[in-house]
């Protein structure tokens, strides 16, 4: 698993970008599926690194910051749309 982490993360990022572009072009329903698969792949690598904290401490801190920023952005978008 360790040697495939980078490929899993890159695949997840590419799928998320594809999902975002598809949702802009064809609508949210069409772009949702690649985003979901990409997020699930990212979650797999995130959980693996979380269980091996000592080895991936720096990357875990970066992932936690990215996750917090994404949550804040989503909350702000929900508040603005109300």
C-alpha positions in Angstrom: 0.0 0.0 0.0 2.8 2.4 0.9 4.3 2.4 -2.6 0.9 3.2 -4.2 -0.1 6.1 -2.0 1.2 8.8 -4.4 -0.6 7.2 -7.3 -3.9 7.0 -5.3 -3.6 10.7 -4.3 -2.9 11.8 -7.8 -5.8 9.7 -9.2 -8.1 11.2 -6.5 -7.0 14.7 -7.4 -7.6 14.1 -11.1 -11.0 12.6 -10.5 -12.0 15.5 -8.3 -10.9 18.0 -11.0 -12.8 16.0 -13.7 -15.9 16.0 -11.5 -15.7 19.8 -10.9 -15.3 20.5 -14.6 -18.1 18.1 -15.5 -20.4 19.8 -13.0 -19.6 23.2 -14.5 -20.3 22.0 -18.1 -23.2 19.4 -17.7 -24.6 20.0 -14.2 -24.0 18.9 -10.7 -25.6 15.5 -11.1 -23.1 14.4 -13.8 -20.0 15.8 -12.0 -21.0 14.3 -8.6 -19.8 10.8 -9.3 -16.2 11.4 -10.3 -15.9 13.8 -7.3 -17.3 11.1 -5.0 -14.9 8.5 -6.3 -12.0 10.9 -6.0 -12.9 11.8 -2.4 -13.2 8.2 -1.5 -9.7 7.5 -2.9 -8.3 10.5 -1.0 -10.0 9.2 2.2 -8.3 5.9 1.8 -4.8 7.5 1.6 -5.8 9.9 4.4 -6.8 7.1 6.7 -3.7 5.0 5.9 -1.5 8.0 6.8 -3.5 8.6 9.9 -2.9 5.1 11.2 0.8 5.5 10.5 1.1 9.0 12.1 4.8 8.9 13.0 5.8 8.2 9.5 3.5 10.8 7.8 3.2 13.5 10.5 4.0 16.4 8.3 1.7 15.3 5.5 -1.1 14.6 8.0 -0.9 18.1 9.4 -1.2 19.5 5.8 -4.2 17.2 5.1 -5.9 18.3 8.3 -5.4 22.0 7.3 -6.8 21.3 3.8 -9.8 19.5 5.3 -10.5 22.3 7.7 -10.2 25.0 5.0 -12.6 22.9 2.7 -15.1 22.6 5.6 -15.0 26.4 6.3 -15.5 27.1 2.6 -18.5 24.8 2.4 -20.0 26.3 5.5 -19.6 29.8 4.1 -21.2 28.8 0.8 -24.2 27.3 2.7 -24.5 30.6 4.7 -24.3 32.8 1.6 -27.0 30.8 -0.2 -29.5 31.2 2.6 
